[in-house]
Amino acid sequence: MATQRQDWFATLKESAITAAVAGVLMLPMIGLYTSTRAGGLAVGTRWIELAAGVFLVFLGRLALIRIQNGDRLAPILGGLLVIATGFYLPLPNGLLTVCCIAGGAIIVLRSVFVWGNSQLQASANQNDNPTIAARVQPFLKKYGPWIGAAVIAFAIAFPWLPFADRRLIDLATLVLIYVMLGWGLNIVVGLAGLLDLGYVAFYAIGAYSFALLSSNYDLSFWACLPVAAMLAAFLGILLGFPVLRLRGDYLAIVTLGFGEMIRIILINWVEFTKGPDGISGIPKPTLFGLSFSRRPSEGTESFHQFFDIPYASVDRIIFLFYVALGLALLTNAFILRIRKLPIGRAWEALREDEIACRSLGLNPTNVKLSAFALGAMFGGLAGAVFAARQSFISPESFTFIESAIILAVVVLGGMGSQVGVAIAAILLIGLPEWFRELQDYRMLAFGALMVAIMVWRPKGILSFREPTLRLHEPDGKVGK
């Protein structure tokens, strides 16, 4: 009994110290704020929000310590208490309600996960059972096609579900654009093992190619789409040539400079790109020549006039969602197929060991150029869809932070994992955009989400994947 009291006393003491340190760090960020008044800037206080944040840190640290000590009941009760606080206590800020609900759910799930993992580990030690990853892989291999078909069916029916409103469909389109970007960068980073911090350059080239061609030559979205992809791929080859002998940090620095160079060119070449003013009035995609505008241009017919149905502005957003979904599925099918071809296996060989790759007779120059070109091609496709969605682009849409976000999607999803990249795009793009109205805390929530993934899944959400080629099957048979 005395030992348990000392254990609880040490836990409360450490939790209190952690909460005090967190209170000092949160004081300038949450406790204080500035506002504009007649006499200049005035400093205001938010003591209730600060106290709530300190309480959450205290309770979260207390729960984590109890989880590490093997206590299951106390963390679960604490998590349920935090969730109830978020639902029933009228907190002064919407972010605190979200933090209470999310934090309590994380505590409960973490406690259940640790307990379940300990049970599996004990069972594995007793019965020599395989690890969790070894259990999940056969499950995904067996039921993966069915799960994928269910996800595709849900995505197709998504715009027509009762909860899918205009904002949610538009947000889903943005998530699909970043899924395409993540899969394109996954070729360079996840498969070929080349660190690229300037991927936003290909994104910008695709967007500006469609915007300029449609504005100056009155070309449609479908005519500009392959041109944007080819121009981005050509730019990827141009980038690949100078950096063929670079690896690691040096490659990252050069690609970072390349991305910034493209952005500076877009700003300064005013006669061609309109500089910082950007390009507006970018046309939307059409369905076999049928536009989705209320008043189509002379000589054309709208979708609603052709089918004799009432006009609805949401139809344009739904159609753009299906365009993004179709291109994303095409991207996924292409990458899954090419990974099984010799060029895909050459990327993986280059990632594992470039010297061994050379000894096998592979040409690293061609392998790198193919990775840069194909990755850039999908970046160009995503850029064209982004320009069609926004109807306005400017160089400010293609800053370094975009490259960092796309790289974060790849790394946190699990390098080389298609499904992991898609899940990471939903978490890192969908959730922060969903809480966009909380402008002051949006990037704070984004950083907290990345830290949480790095703590619990340091190798990515799906850090394991089925090898492209097996020399021997698990049962001892020779693989194909």
C-alpha positions in Angstrom: 0.0 0.0 0.0 2.8 2.4 0.9 4.5 1.6 -2.4 1.4 2.4 -4.4 1.0 5.7 -2.5 4.6 6.6 -3.3 4.0 5.6 -6.9 1.0 7.8 -7.2 2.8 10.7 -5.4 5.7 10.5 -7.9 3.2 10.4 -10.8 1.3 13.5 -9.6 4.6 15.3 -8.9 5.9 14.7 -12.4 2.6 15.6 -14.0 2.4 18.8 -12.0 6.0 19.8 -13.1 5.1 19.0 -16.7 2.0 21.1 -16.5 3.9 24.0 -15.0 6.5 24.0 -17.7 3.7 23.8 -20.3 2.0 26.8 -18.7 5.2 28.9 -19.0 5.6 27.9 -22.6 1.9 28.5 -23.5 1.7 31.9 -21.7 3.0 34.0 -24.7 1.2 31.8 -27.2 -2.2 31.2 -25.6 -2.4 33.3 -22.5 -1.6 36.6 -24.2 -2.7 38.2 -27.5 -2.6 41.6 -29.2 -5.4 43.6 -30.6 -5.5 46.9 -32.5 -7.1 49.9 -30.8 -7.2 53.6 -31.4 -4.1 54.3 -29.4 -2.1 51.4 -31.0 -1.6 47.8 -30.0 -3.2 46.5 -26.8 -2.3 43.3 -25.0 -5.1 41.1 -23.8 -5.2 38.0 -21.7 -6.9 34.6 -22.0 -6.5 33.0 -18.6 -9.3 30.6 -19.0 -7.9 29.1 -22.2 -4.4 28.9 -20.6 -5.8 27.2 -17.5 -7.7 24.7 -19.6 -4.5 24.0 -21.6 -2.5 23.4 -18.5 -5.1 21.1 -17.1 -5.1 19.1 -20.3 -1.4 18.7 -20.2 -1.5 17.6 -16.6 -4.2 15.1 -17.2 -2.5 13.8 -20.4 0.9 13.3 -18.7 -0.8 11.6 -15.7 -2.6 9.2 -18.0 0.6 8.4 -20.0 2.6 7.6 -16.9 -0.1 5.4 -15.6 -0.3 3.6 -19.0 3.5 3.0 -18.8 3.1 1.6 -15.3 0.6 -0.9 -16.5 -2.5 0.7 -15.1 -5.4 0.4 -17.5 -8.5 1.6 -15.6 -7.2 5.0 -14.5 -6.1 6.2 -18.0 -9.4 5.0 -19.5 -11.5 6.9 -16.9 -9.3 9.9 -17.3 -9.8 9.9 -21.1 -13.6 9.5 -20.7 -13.5 12.4 -18.2 -11.7 14.6 -20.8 -14.1 13.7 -23.5 -17.1 14.4 -21.3 -15.5 17.8 -20.4 -15.3 18.7 -24.1 -18.9 17.7 -24.7 -20.7 19.1 -21.7 -18.5 21.9 -20.3 -19.1 25.3 -22.2 -15.4 26.0 -22.9 -14.6 29.6 -24.1 -12.9 28.4 -27.3 -13.9 25.9 -30.0 -10.3 24.6 -30.1 -10.4 23.6 -26.5 -13.5 21.5 -27.1 -11.7 19.8 -30.0 -8.6 19.2 -27.9 -10.6 17.7 -25.1 -12.4 15.3 -27.3 -9.3 14.3 -29.4 -7.0 14.2 -26.3 -9.4 12.0 -24.4 -9.9 9.6 -27.3 -6.1 9.4 -27.8 -5.6 8.5 -24.1 -8.3 5.8 -24.2 -7.0 4.3 -27.5 -3.4 4.4 -26.3 -4.3 2.6 -23.1 -6.3 -0.1 -25.0 -3.5 -0.4 -27.6 -0.8 -0.9 -24.9 -2.8 -3.4 -23.1 -3.6 -5.3 -26.3 0.0 -5.2 -27.4 1.1 -6.6 -24.0 -1.4 -9.4 -24.4 -0.2 -10.2 -27.9 3.5 -10.0 -26.8 2.8 -12.4 -23.9 0.9 -14.7 -26.2 3.8 -14.5 -28.7 6.3 -15.4 -26.0 4.3 -18.4 -24.9 3.2 -19.8 -28.2 5.9 -18.4 -30.5 3.2 -16.5 -32.5 4.3 -14.0 -35.2 4.5 -10.3 -34.6 1.7 -7.8 -35.2 3.2 -6.8 -38.6 3.4 -10.4 -39.7 -0.2 -10.9 -38.8 -1.4 -7.7 -40.5 0.4 -8.4 -43.8 -1.4 -11.7 -44.6 -4.7 -10.0 -43.7 -4.1 -7.1 -46.1 -2.9 -9.5 -48.8 -6.0 -11.6 -48.5 -8.7 -8.9 -48.0 -6.8 -5.9 -49.5 -8.7 -6.0 -52.9 -12.0 -6.1 -51.1 -11.1 -3.2 -48.8 -9.8 -1.2 -51.8 -13.1 -1.9 -53.7 -15.1 -0.8 -50.7 -13.1 2.4 -50.4 -13.5 3.2 -54.1 -17.2 2.6 -53.9 -17.5 4.9 -50.9 -15.5 7.6 -52.7 -17.8 7.3 -55.8 -20.9 7.6 -53.6 -19.4 10.2 -51.3 -20.9 13.4 -53.0 -24.4 11.9 -52.7 -24.3 10.9 -49.1 -26.5 12.9 -46.7 -23.7 14.5 -44.7 -21.7 15.6 -47.8 -22.2 19.3 -48.3 -20.5 21.8 -50.7 -17.6 22.5 -48.3 -16.9 18.8 -47.6 -16.9 17.9 -51.3 -14.5 20.7 -52.1 -12.3 19.7 -49.2 -12.3 16.1 -50.4 -11.1 17.4 -53.8 -8.2 19.2 -52.2 -7.3 16.0 -50.3 -7.3 14.0 -53.5 -4.9 16.6 -55.1 -2.5 16.1 -52.2 -2.9 12.3 -52.5 -1.7 12.6 -56.1 1.2 14.9 -55.0 2.1 12.4 -52.3 2.1 9.4 -54.6 4.2 11.3 -57.2 6.8 12.3 -54.6 6.7 8.8 -53.2 8.3 7.6 -56.4 11.3 9.9 -55.8 11.6 9.7 -52.0 9.9 6.4 -51.1 10.9 4.1 -54.0 14.1 5.7 -55.4 15.4 7.1 -52.0 16.1 10.6 -53.4 15.3 13.4 -51.0 13.5 16.1 -53.0 12.6 19.4 -51.2 11.6 21.2 -54.4 8.7 19.1 -55.5 6.5 22.2 -55.4 8.2 23.4 -58.6 6.5 20.6 -60.7 3.2 21.4 -59.0 3.6 25.1 -60.0 4.6 24.2 -63.6 1.5 22.0 -64.0 -0.8 24.8 -62.7 0.8 27.6 -64.7 0.8 25.4 -67.9 -2.9 24.9 -67.8 -3.6 28.5 -66.7 -1.5 30.1 -69.5 -2.6 27.8 -72.3 -6.3 28.1 -71.4 -6.1 31.9 -71.0 -3.9 32.7 -74.1 -5.0 30.0 -76.5 -8.5 29.1 -75.3 -7.6 25.4 -74.8 -9.8 23.2 -72.7 -8.7 21.4 -69.5 -8.5 18.0 -71.2 -6.2 19.4 -73.9 -3.9 21.1 -71.4 -3.7 18.2 -69.0 -1.2 16.0 -71.0 0.7 19.1 -71.9 1.1 20.1 -68.3 2.2 16.6 -67.4 4.8 16.5 -70.2 6.2 19.9 -69.3 6.5 18.9 -65.7 8.2 15.7 -66.6 10.6 17.6 -68.9 11.4 19.9 -66.0 12.0 16.8 -63.8 14.6 15.6 -66.3 16.3 19.0 -66.4 16.5 18.9 -62.6 17.8 15.3 -62.6 20.8 16.0 -64.8 22.7 18.4 -62.5 22.0 16.4 -59.4 22.9 12.9 -60.6 26.0 12.7 -58.4 24.5 14.2 -55.3 23.0 12.3 -52.4 21.5 13.0 -49.0 21.7 16.6 -47.6 23.4 17.9 -50.8 20.6 16.7 -53.0 18.0 18.2 -50.6 19.8 21.6 -50.7 19.9 21.6 -54.5 16.3 20.6 -55.0 15.3 23.2 -52.4 17.0 25.9 -54.4 15.4 24.6 -57.6 11.9 25.0 -56.1 12.7 28.5 -54.9 14.2 29.4 -58.3 11.0 28.5 -60.1 8.9 30.6 -57.6 11.2 33.6 -58.1 10.9 33.2 -61.9 7.1 33.2 -61.6 7.2 36.4 -59.6 9.7 38.3 -61.8 8.6 37.3 -65.3 5.6 39.6 -65.2 5.1 39.8 -69.0 4.6 36.0 -69.2 3.2 34.9 -65.8 1.7 38.3 -64.6 4.0 38.2 -61.7 2.6 38.5 -58.1 -0.8 39.5 -59.5 -1.4 35.9 -60.6 -3.7 34.5 -63.2 -7.5 34.6 -62.7 -10.5 33.4 -64.7 -9.0 29.9 -65.2 -11.8 27.8 -66.8 -13.3 24.7 -65.2 -13.2 21.3 -66.8 -16.1 20.4 -69.1 -17.9 17.1 -69.7 -17.6 16.3 -73.4 -17.8 20.0 -74.2 -20.7 20.7 -71.7 -19.8 23.4 -69.2 -21.3 23.7 -65.7 -21.8 27.4 -65.7 -25.2 29.1 -65.4 -24.6 31.1 -68.6 -22.3 29.3 -71.0 -20.4 31.2 -73.7 -21.8 31.7 -77.1 -21.9 28.6 -79.3 -21.6 26.2 -76.3 -24.2 24.4 -74.2 -24.3 23.8 -70.5 -24.7 20.5 -68.7 -28.1 21.6 -67.3 -29.4 22.8 -70.6 -28.4 19.6 -72.4 -30.1 17.3 -69.8 -32.9 19.8 -69.1 -32.4 19.9 -65.3 -32.4 22.8 -62.9 -29.0 24.6 -62.5 -27.1 23.9 -59.2 -23.7 25.4 -58.5 -22.7 22.3 -56.5 -22.7 20.2 -59.7 -19.5 21.9 -60.8 -17.8 21.0 -57.5 -19.0 17.4 -57.7 -17.7 17.0 -61.3 -14.3 18.4 -60.3 -14.3 15.9 -57.4 -14.8 13.0 -59.8 -12.1 14.4 -62.1 -9.6 14.5 -59.2 -10.8 11.0 -58.1 -10.3 9.5 -61.6 -6.8 11.0 -61.9 -5.9 9.8 -58.4 -7.0 6.2 -59.3 -5.2 6.4 -62.6 -2.0 7.5 -60.7 -2.3 4.7 -58.2 -2.9 2.0 -60.8 0.1 3.3 -62.8 2.4 3.3 -59.8 1.3 -0.1 -58.6 1.9 -1.5 -62.1 5.3 0.1 -62.7 6.6 -1.0 -59.3 6.4 -4.6 -60.6 8.3 -3.8 -63.8 12.1 -3.8 -64.0 12.3 0.0 -63.7 10.3 -0.1 -60.4 12.7 -2.8 -59.0 15.6 -0.7 -60.2 14.3 2.2 -58.1 14.2 0.0 -55.0 17.7 -1.3 -55.7 18.9 2.3 -56.0 17.3 3.2 -52.7 18.9 0.3 -50.9 22.4 0.6 -52.2 23.6 2.6 -55.2 27.0 0.8 -55.4 25.2 -2.6 -55.4 22.9 -1.2 -58.1 25.9 -0.4 -60.3 27.4 -3.8 -59.7 24.2 -5.4 -61.0 24.6 -3.6 -64.3 22.0 -0.9 -63.7 22.6 2.6 -64.9 21.9 4.9 -61.9 21.7 7.9 -64.3 18.7 6.5 -66.2 17.1 5.2 -63.0 17.3 8.6 -61.3 16.1 10.4 -64.4 13.1 8.1 -64.7 12.2 8.6 -61.1 12.4 12.4 -61.3 10.5 12.5 -64.6 7.6 10.3 -63.5 7.3 11.9 -60.1 7.3 15.3 -61.7 4.6 14.2 -64.2 2.1 13.4 -61.5 3.0 16.7 -59.8 2.1 18.4 -63.0 -1.3 16.6 -63.2 -2.1 17.6 -59.6 -1.1 21.2 -60.4 -3.5 21.4 -63.4 -6.4 20.1 -61.2 -5.4 22.6 -58.5 -5.6 25.5 -61.0 -9.0 24.3 -62.2 -10.3 24.1 -58.6 -9.0 27.5 -57.6 -9.7 29.4 -60.8 -6.9 31.7 -59.7 -3.2 30.9 -59.0 -0.2 33.1 -58.0 3.4 32.4 -56.9 2.3 32.6 -53.3 0.5 29.3 -53.7 3.8 27.4 -54.4 6.1 28.3 -51.5 8.5 26.0 -49.7 5.9 25.1 -47.1 4.0 23.3 -49.8 7.0 21.1 -50.5 7.4 20.5 -46.7 3.7 19.5 -46.4 3.9 17.1 -49.4 7.1 15.5 -48.0 5.4 15.2 -44.6 2.6 13.3 -46.2 5.0 10.8 -47.7 7.2 10.4 -44.6 4.4 10.2 -42.1 2.3 7.9 -44.3 5.2 5.5 -44.7 7.7 5.8 -47.5 6.9 3.3 -50.2 3.3 2.8 -49.0 0.5 3.9 -51.3 -2.2 3.4 -48.7 -0.2 5.1 -45.9 0.3 8.2 -48.1 -3.4 8.4 -48.7 -4.2 8.1 -45.0 -1.6 10.7 -44.2 -3.0 13.2 -46.7 -6.4 12.8 -45.1 -5.0 13.5 -41.7 -2.5 16.3 -42.5 -4.7 18.1 -45.1 -8.3 17.2 -44.3 -8.3 17.8 -40.6 -6.4 21.2 -40.5 -8.7 22.4 -43.4 -11.7 21.2 -41.5 -10.8 23.5 -38.6 -9.7 26.4 -40.8 -12.0 28.8 -38.9 -9.7 28.4 -35.9 -7.1 30.5 -37.7 -4.9 31.2 -34.7 -4.4 27.5 -33.9 -4.5 25.8 -37.3 -0.8 25.4 -37.7 -0.5 24.5 -34.0 -3.0 21.6 -34.6 -1.0 20.6 -37.7 2.3 20.4 -35.8 0.6 18.5 -32.9 -0.7 16.0 -35.3 2.7 15.4 -36.9 4.3 15.1 -33.4 1.7 12.5 -32.4 2.3 10.4 -35.5 6.1 10.6 -35.0 5.7 9.5 -31.3 3.4 6.6 -32.0 4.4 5.6 -35.5 8.0 6.9 -36.0 8.4 5.0 -39.3 5.1 6.1 -40.7 1.4 5.1 -40.4 2.0 2.0 -42.5 5.7 1.4 -42.1 5.6 -2.1 -43.6 4.6 -3.3 -47.0 4.6 -6.4 -49.1 8.0 -6.7 -51.0 7.8 -6.3 -54.8 9.8 -9.4 -55.4 10.3 -12.5 -53.1 13.0 -15.1 -53.7 11.1 -17.5 -51.4 7.6 -17.5 -50.2 7.0 -17.8 -46.4 6.1 -21.4 -46.8 9.4 -22.2 -48.4 8.2 -22.3 -52.0 10.1 -20.4 -54.7 8.5 -17.1 -55.4 7.6 -15.8 -58.9 
